[in-house]
Amino acid sequence: MDTVSYKTKSANKATVEKKWFVVDATDQVVGRLASQIAKIVRGKHKPSFTPNVNCGDAVIVVNAEKIKFTGKKMTDKVYIHHTMYPGGQRRQTPEDLMAKDPTRIIKNAVAGMLPKNSLGRECLKNLFVYAGPTHNQEAQQPEELKF
């Protein structure tokens, strides 16, 4: 019996194969879309997934300004951040954020679903979000991905 075939293979930076995907965010619910994107960016959809290696694929999200929230979250949900100065707590609703920068809503949602360490920050670099229907990664020949 050949015991080599029973060894567990662990991926590393040199052996990981990366693909590129395009996702159209038109009329998609933010949380449901972000959880699917986070799974792909992290690499959990691959059989060769290794928890300590960035083995995820690159995802391009287009039409970020056309995403949807369920219920009254567009006006009632609040994003809070702190400037690290006294009295520096800032609040924004998704409505305000959509007017200013719609790509930050998707990036923030996906970042919240990734590990909060250097690996999570590295995985987040594989996410490219664009407000409109065009993107700059045509040379990578991304595949269309539907959810």
C-alpha positions in Angstrom: 0.0 0.0 0.0 1.3 3.4 -0.9 1.1 5.6 2.2 2.1 8.8 0.3 -1.5 9.1 -1.1 -2.9 9.4 2.5 -0.9 12.4 3.5 -2.7 15.6 4.3 -1.5 18.3 1.9 -1.2 21.8 3.4 -1.2 24.8 1.1 1.5 27.4 1.3 2.1 30.7 -0.5 4.0 29.0 -3.4 1.4 26.3 -4.1 -1.8 28.3 -3.9 -3.6 28.9 -7.2 -5.6 32.1 -7.3 -8.5 32.9 -9.6 -10.3 36.2 -10.3 -14.1 36.6 -10.0 -16.5 39.4 -10.8 -19.7 39.9 -8.8 -22.5 42.2 -9.8 -24.0 43.7 -6.6 -27.2 45.1 -8.3 -30.2 44.5 -6.0 -28.2 42.2 -3.7 -28.7 42.3 0.1 -25.5 43.5 1.7 -25.1 40.9 4.4 -25.9 37.9 2.2 -23.6 39.2 -0.5 -20.8 40.0 2.0 -20.8 36.5 3.5 -20.4 34.8 0.1 -17.6 37.2 -0.9 -15.9 36.7 2.5 -15.9 32.9 1.9 -14.3 33.3 -1.5 -11.7 35.9 -0.4 -10.7 33.7 2.6 -10.5 30.6 0.4 -12.9 28.4 2.3 -14.6 27.3 -0.9 -11.5 25.4 -1.9 -10.7 21.8 -1.0 -7.1 22.8 -0.3 -8.1 25.4 2.3 -5.4 25.9 5.0 -6.4 28.2 7.9 -3.0 29.9 8.3 -2.4 30.7 4.6 -4.1 33.3 2.4 -5.4 30.8 -0.2 -8.4 32.9 -1.2 -9.3 34.2 -4.7 -9.6 37.8 -5.8 -13.1 39.2 -6.1 -14.2 42.3 -8.0 -17.5 43.8 -7.0 -19.2 46.1 -9.5 -22.4 48.3 -9.1 -21.8 48.8 -5.4 -24.2 51.8 -5.4 -27.1 49.5 -6.2 -27.0 47.3 -3.1 -30.0 46.9 -0.9 -30.6 46.7 2.9 -33.6 44.8 4.3 -36.1 46.5 6.5 -35.3 50.0 7.7 -31.6 49.5 8.0 -30.8 52.1 5.4 -31.9 54.8 7.8 -31.8 53.1 11.2 -28.4 51.2 11.1 -25.5 53.2 12.4 -21.8 52.9 11.6 -19.6 54.2 14.5 -15.9 55.0 14.4 -13.7 57.0 16.7 -11.1 59.5 15.7 -9.0 58.8 18.8 -9.4 62.4 20.0 -11.6 63.3 23.0 -15.2 63.5 21.9 -14.2 62.0 18.5 -17.0 59.4 18.2 -18.5 59.8 14.7 -21.8 58.2 13.5 -23.0 57.6 9.9 -26.1 55.9 8.5 -25.8 53.7 5.4 -27.8 56.5 3.6 -25.0 59.0 4.4 -22.3 56.5 3.5 -23.9 55.7 0.2 -23.9 59.4 -0.8 -20.3 59.7 0.2 -18.6 56.4 -0.8 -20.8 53.3 -1.6 -17.8 51.0 -1.8 -17.1 51.3 1.9 -20.3 49.6 2.9 -19.3 46.4 1.1 -15.7 46.6 2.3 -16.8 47.1 5.9 -19.2 44.2 5.8 -16.7 41.8 4.3 -13.9 43.0 6.7 -16.2 42.2 9.6 -16.5 38.6 8.4 -12.8 38.0 8.1 -10.3 37.3 10.9 -9.2 40.3 12.9 -5.4 39.8 12.4 -2.7 40.2 9.8 -4.1 37.3 7.7 -7.6 39.0 7.6 -6.0 42.2 6.4 -4.0 40.3 3.8 -7.2 38.6 2.6 -9.0 42.0 2.3 -6.4 43.1 -0.2 -8.0 40.6 -2.6 -11.3 42.5 -2.6 -11.8 45.2 -5.2 -15.1 47.2 -5.0 -16.3 49.7 -7.7 -19.4 51.9 -7.5 -20.1 51.7 -11.2 -20.4 48.9 -13.8 -16.7 49.1 -15.0 -13.5 47.9 -13.4 -9.8 48.1 -14.0 -8.9 44.3 -13.9 -9.8 43.3 -17.4 -6.3 41.9 -17.9 -6.8 39.2 -15.2 -9.8 37.8 -17.3 -12.1 37.4 -14.3 -15.0 34.9 -14.3 -18.6 35.9 -13.7 -19.9 34.7 -10.3 -23.6 34.6 -9.5 -25.1 34.1 -6.1 
